[in-house]
Amino acid sequence: MWVERWHHLLKQLEQQGAWVHPLEINPVATEQELIIVEERLGVRIPSEFRDLLRHCSQQVGVYWSLPDEALLPIELDDIPSGDFGWSLEGLDFPYFGGDDEDSEEQLYLQFHTAGNGDALLIRIDDGSVWYWSHEEDEFDLLAGSFNDYVERVTALGCLGADCGQHRQFCSEDGLDLSLTSSQIWLKWFEQYLTLTLKQAMSNMESLLMYVSMHGVKDSKAQEAFAQFDSSEVYHTLRNKIEQSLSAADKKAWCEVLVQVCAIEAREWVRTLWNKENEMPNSLRDYLTAYCLPAEEGLSLVLQDIEKQTIDSYTALHRLRHFHNPKIITWMKHHVAFPIDGWDTLLSESQPSAELLFEWLNGSEVERQTAIHAACQMMQQGIKPTTLVDKEKWRQLLAFWEENEVLRKNKQLFSQALEGLDSSW
């Protein structure tokens, strides 16, 4: 029964766009295999867990994760993901970090390791299931028996094993489906597993719920907003942005807004440049890049950047959304070592082949920035906005491959030569 539920869960998650690892279900353990492990350990495996190994599977692994676009209810402390299972072969006494043999270690068997390195344990004398945190050296009771543990974790979606995942769903008696946090998660998770775009299009509230789970990368999701009044959509999304408490939620709703009502948001975005505005700079820059006319938006951000010390990190994260060649002209007066960040900004600002070639013939910092940017573009399949004169480029790249002093710089020019024909 559990195996069927795990298969069904992973199938639903995959259909909804979550990342899913194929379900790991090994054959059941034979009596001889159980005896071999018990002889190695010197103890008998707790009876309920032993029966599960004998009649369900000797090794189980359930792993999944939600897409980055998914917004969880604010009441949840951490984003749940799937990390659940056990292994007969890996069954062993835990190590609690002491130098000498710890007698308490002999009270438990470790059947699974959480993603953060902590241990899932079954107590040998009574079969209860526990979590041990290696950083805190603390134990959390998860269930009074192994079957209860499997049932409760399965009901919660085979959620992750680390403390950030399970503690929000635990009471004194372990995992507790009746807790408010558990009920909030179960309601949200059921909607995630079952709500389709077709169903969500019936009203604005459902559509907003759908995009909060899946984002608006799908053009069909973007088009679904067209059936509603554009002004209503704008005001609804603006309220979502302003009322969201976390920066991640604000960013997610900003991404929806720029896809479905950027023009309607223009006047509001202009007001974000008033001194009393409380919008984080990163989101204000993002909205400015996608909602305002290119020249106006770029001018606002550049003027603001000029008021502070300019470094590659600031320039990259404040200008990368514009994808505007005029940024390259501005960069020429500010680019400096170290070039990390400047190279990425150059590659993302739609450089022409002629401009890249000019930088390769320029100062040391310009040349290094340009060759790094060119290699990045080749690796990512990004081409210059104009055709590359390959013979001209080949001569210049070969010259610098020969004359660069540092080996790592020679390798970059060699890499660009190799990618010239295959990528550009």
C-alpha positions in Angstrom: 0.0 0.0 0.0 2.8 2.4 0.9 4.7 1.6 -2.3 1.6 2.5 -4.4 1.2 5.8 -2.5 4.9 6.6 -3.1 4.6 5.9 -6.8 1.4 8.0 -7.1 3.0 10.9 -5.2 6.1 11.0 -7.4 3.9 10.7 -10.5 1.8 13.7 -9.4 4.9 15.8 -8.5 6.5 15.1 -11.9 3.3 16.0 -13.7 3.3 19.4 -11.9 6.9 20.2 -12.8 8.7 19.2 -9.6 12.1 17.5 -9.7 11.7 13.9 -9.0 14.3 11.1 -8.5 13.1 7.7 -9.7 11.6 5.7 -6.8 14.1 3.4 -5.2 12.5 0.1 -4.2 14.8 -2.9 -3.7 13.5 -6.5 -3.3 12.5 -7.7 0.1 15.2 -9.0 2.4 15.6 -12.7 2.8 15.8 -14.2 6.3 19.5 -15.0 5.6 20.2 -11.4 4.6 18.6 -10.2 7.8 20.6 -12.7 9.9 23.9 -11.6 8.2 23.3 -8.0 9.2 22.2 -8.9 12.7 25.4 -11.0 13.2 27.5 -8.1 12.0 25.7 -5.7 14.4 25.5 -8.2 17.3 21.8 -7.2 17.9 18.5 -8.2 16.6 16.7 -5.7 14.4 13.5 -4.3 16.1 10.7 -6.6 15.1 8.4 -4.1 13.3 11.2 -2.7 11.2 12.4 -6.3 10.6 9.0 -7.3 9.2 9.0 -4.2 6.9 12.4 -5.2 5.5 11.1 -8.8 5.1 7.8 -8.0 3.5 8.0 -4.5 1.9 11.6 -3.7 0.8 15.1 -3.9 2.1 15.9 -0.5 0.7 13.7 2.5 -0.1 14.6 6.0 -1.4 12.1 8.8 -2.1 13.6 12.1 -3.2 11.9 15.2 -4.8 12.1 19.0 -4.7 9.8 21.8 -5.6 10.7 24.3 -8.4 12.3 27.5 -7.4 9.2 29.4 -8.3 7.0 27.7 -5.6 6.0 30.1 -2.8 5.2 28.3 0.4 2.7 29.7 3.0 4.4 32.2 5.2 3.4 30.1 8.3 5.9 27.4 7.3 9.5 27.8 8.6 11.3 26.0 5.8 10.5 24.7 2.3 9.7 21.0 2.5 11.3 18.6 0.0 11.4 14.8 -0.3 14.1 12.8 1.4 12.8 9.6 2.9 13.9 6.0 3.1 15.9 3.2 4.8 18.6 0.6 3.9 19.3 -2.8 5.3 22.8 -2.8 3.9 23.6 0.6 5.4 22.1 -0.2 8.8 24.6 0.5 11.6 25.2 2.0 15.0 25.3 5.8 14.8 28.3 7.9 15.7 27.6 10.8 18.0 31.0 12.4 17.7 32.8 11.3 20.9 36.4 10.0 21.0 35.5 6.9 23.0 32.8 4.4 22.3 29.6 5.9 23.4 27.2 3.5 25.2 24.3 5.6 24.0 25.2 4.8 20.4 24.6 1.1 21.1 20.9 1.9 21.9 20.1 2.9 18.3 20.5 1.8 14.8 20.9 4.4 12.0 18.7 3.6 9.0 18.9 6.8 7.0 21.1 9.9 6.8 19.5 13.3 6.3 20.8 15.7 3.6 22.5 17.8 6.3 24.4 14.8 7.6 22.2 14.1 10.7 20.9 10.7 11.6 17.6 9.0 11.5 17.5 6.3 14.2 15.4 3.4 15.4 15.7 2.7 19.1 16.6 -1.0 19.6 14.6 -1.7 22.8 11.2 -0.3 21.8 11.4 0.4 18.0 10.7 4.1 18.4 12.1 6.4 15.7 14.3 9.4 16.4 16.3 12.2 14.8 19.7 13.1 16.0 21.2 16.5 15.2 25.0 16.4 15.0 25.3 20.2 15.4 23.0 20.5 18.4 23.6 17.0 19.8 19.9 16.8 20.4 17.3 14.0 19.8 13.8 14.6 18.3 11.2 11.9 18.7 9.5 11.3 15.3 7.2 8.4 16.1 6.6 5.7 18.7 7.0 2.9 16.1 8.5 2.4 12.7 5.1 1.8 11.0 3.7 5.0 12.6 6.8 6.9 11.3 6.4 5.6 7.7 2.6 6.4 7.8 3.1 9.9 9.1 6.0 10.8 6.7 4.1 9.3 3.8 1.0 11.4 4.7 3.2 14.5 4.8 4.6 13.8 1.3 7.7 11.9 2.3 9.1 15.2 3.4 12.8 15.8 4.0 14.6 14.2 7.0 16.6 17.2 8.3 15.4 19.2 11.3 14.4 22.2 9.3 11.9 20.0 7.5 10.3 18.0 10.3 10.4 20.1 13.4 7.6 22.4 12.2 5.4 19.3 12.0 6.3 17.8 15.4 4.8 17.8 18.8 6.0 16.0 21.9 4.8 12.7 20.5 6.6 13.1 17.2 5.3 13.9 13.7 1.7 15.2 14.3 -0.7 15.6 11.4 -3.2 17.5 13.6 -0.9 20.5 14.1 -1.9 23.8 12.5 1.4 23.9 10.5 0.8 20.3 9.3 -2.7 21.2 8.2 -1.5 24.3 6.4 1.2 22.2 4.6 -1.2 19.4 3.7 -3.7 21.8 2.2 -1.1 23.6 0.2 0.6 20.4 -1.0 -2.7 18.9 -2.1 -3.4 22.0 -4.1 0.1 21.9 -5.7 -0.4 18.2 -6.7 -3.9 18.7 -8.2 -4.4 22.2 -9.4 -4.1 22.6 -13.2 -3.8 25.7 -15.2 -7.1 25.0 -16.9 -8.8 24.8 -13.5 -7.0 27.9 -12.2 -8.2 30.0 -15.1 -11.7 30.1 -13.7 -11.0 33.0 -11.4 -8.3 35.4 -10.4 -7.7 33.9 -7.0 -7.1 30.4 -8.4 -4.8 31.8 -11.1 -2.7 33.6 -8.5 -2.5 30.4 -6.5 -1.3 28.5 -9.6 1.4 31.0 -10.5 2.5 31.2 -6.9 3.3 27.5 -7.2 4.6 27.4 -10.8 5.6 31.0 -11.8 4.8 32.4 -15.2 7.6 31.0 -17.4 4.9 29.1 -19.3 3.5 31.5 -21.9 0.0 29.9 -21.4 0.1 31.0 -17.7 1.0 34.6 -18.9 -1.8 34.5 -21.4 -4.3 33.4 -18.8 -4.3 36.8 -17.2 -5.5 38.4 -20.4 -9.1 37.4 -19.6 -9.1 39.7 -16.6 -9.1 43.5 -16.5 -5.5 44.6 -16.8 -5.9 47.4 -14.2 -7.3 44.8 -11.8 -4.5 42.5 -12.4 -1.9 45.2 -11.9 -3.4 46.4 -8.6 -3.8 42.8 -7.3 -0.1 42.0 -8.1 1.1 45.3 -6.7 -0.7 44.5 -3.4 0.9 41.1 -3.4 4.3 42.7 -3.7 3.7 45.3 -1.1 2.1 43.0 1.4 4.6 40.1 1.1 6.8 39.9 4.2 9.7 38.0 2.7 12.1 39.3 0.0 11.8 36.0 -1.8 8.0 36.4 -2.1 8.3 40.0 -3.2 10.7 39.0 -5.9 8.4 36.2 -7.1 5.4 38.5 -7.4 7.6 41.1 -9.2 8.5 38.4 -11.7 4.8 37.8 -12.3 4.0 41.5 -12.6 6.7 42.3 -15.2 5.4 39.4 -17.4 1.7 40.2 -17.4 1.3 44.0 -16.7 4.6 45.8 -17.0 3.0 48.8 -18.9 0.3 49.3 -16.3 2.9 49.4 -13.6 5.1 52.1 -15.1 3.8 55.1 -13.0 4.1 53.1 -9.8 7.6 52.0 -10.6 8.6 55.6 -11.2 7.4 56.5 -7.7 9.7 53.8 -6.3 12.6 56.2 -7.0 11.3 58.7 -4.4 13.4 58.8 -1.2 10.6 57.5 1.0 10.3 54.3 -1.0 10.9 51.1 1.1 11.3 48.7 -1.9 14.7 46.9 -1.7 17.1 48.3 -4.3 17.5 45.0 -6.1 13.7 44.7 -6.7 13.4 48.4 -7.7 16.2 47.9 -10.2 14.5 44.8 -11.5 11.1 46.5 -11.9 12.8 49.5 -13.5 14.5 47.3 -16.1 11.4 45.6 -17.2 8.6 48.1 -16.7 10.1 51.5 -17.8 11.4 52.4 -21.3 15.0 51.2 -21.7 16.6 54.6 -21.9 14.7 56.0 -18.9 15.2 52.9 -16.7 18.9 52.6 -17.4 19.5 56.3 -16.8 17.8 56.1 -13.3 20.0 53.1 -12.2 23.2 54.5 -13.6 22.7 57.8 -11.9 22.1 56.0 -8.6 25.1 53.8 -9.0 27.3 56.8 -9.6 26.5 58.1 -6.2 28.4 55.2 -4.5 31.6 53.3 -4.8 31.4 51.3 -8.0 32.5 47.6 -8.0 31.9 44.7 -10.2 29.4 43.1 -7.8 27.3 46.2 -7.6 27.4 46.8 -11.4 26.5 43.3 -12.3 23.6 42.9 -9.9 22.1 46.3 -10.6 22.6 46.4 -14.4 22.4 42.8 -15.7 18.6 42.9 -16.2 18.9 45.6 -18.8 20.8 43.7 -21.5 21.7 47.0 -23.0 24.8 47.7 -25.1 25.0 51.2 -23.6 26.1 49.6 -20.4 29.3 48.5 -22.2 30.1 52.2 -23.0 29.6 53.0 -19.3 31.7 50.0 -18.2 34.7 51.2 -20.2 35.2 54.0 -17.6 34.8 51.8 -14.6 36.0 48.3 -15.3 38.9 47.2 -13.1 40.6 44.2 -11.6 39.3 41.8 -10.3 37.2 41.3 -13.4 34.7 38.7 -11.8 31.3 40.3 -12.5 32.5 42.7 -15.1 33.0 39.8 -17.6 29.4 38.5 -16.9 28.0 42.0 -17.3 29.8 42.4 -20.6 28.5 39.1 -21.9 24.9 39.9 -20.9 24.8 43.4 -22.4 24.4 42.2 -26.0 27.9 43.0 -27.2 28.6 43.2 -31.0 31.5 41.2 -32.5 33.2 44.5 -33.3 32.9 45.8 -29.7 34.3 42.5 -28.2 37.2 42.7 -30.8 37.9 46.3 -29.8 38.1 45.3 -26.1 40.4 42.4 -27.0 42.7 45.0 -28.5 42.3 47.4 -25.6 44.0 47.7 -22.2 44.9 44.7 -20.1 41.8 44.8 -18.0 39.6 45.2 -21.1 41.3 42.3 -22.8 40.9 40.0 -19.8 37.3 41.0 -19.4 36.5 40.5 -23.0 38.2 37.0 -23.3 36.4 35.8 -20.2 33.1 37.2 -21.5 33.7 35.6 -24.9 34.3 32.2 -23.4 31.2 32.5 -21.2 29.1 33.4 -24.2 30.5 30.4 -26.2 29.8 28.0 -23.3 26.2 29.3 -22.9 25.5 29.5 -26.6 25.2 33.3 -26.7 26.3 34.9 -29.9 27.4 38.5 -30.5 24.8 40.7 -32.1 26.8 41.0 -35.3 28.6 38.4 -37.4 32.1 37.5 -36.3 34.9 37.9 -38.8 36.4 34.5 -37.9 39.7 34.9 -39.8 40.4 38.3 -38.1 39.4 36.8 -34.7 41.5 33.7 -35.3 44.7 35.8 -35.8 44.1 37.9 -32.7 43.3 35.0 -30.5 46.3 33.0 -31.7 48.5 36.0 -31.1 47.4 36.3 -27.4 47.5 32.5 -27.0 51.2 32.8 -27.9 52.1 36.0 -26.1 50.1 35.8 -22.8 52.5 35.2 -19.9 50.1 33.4 -17.5 49.1 29.8 -18.4 45.5 30.3 -17.3 45.2 33.3 -19.7 46.8 31.3 -22.5 44.2 28.6 -21.9 41.3 31.1 -22.2 42.5 32.2 -25.7 43.0 28.5 -26.6 39.5 27.8 -25.5 38.1 30.7 -27.5 39.9 29.5 -30.6 38.4 26.1 -30.2 34.9 27.5 -29.8 35.2 30.0 -32.6 33.9 27.6 -35.3 31.8 25.3 -33.1 30.0 28.0 -31.1 30.1 31.2 -33.2 
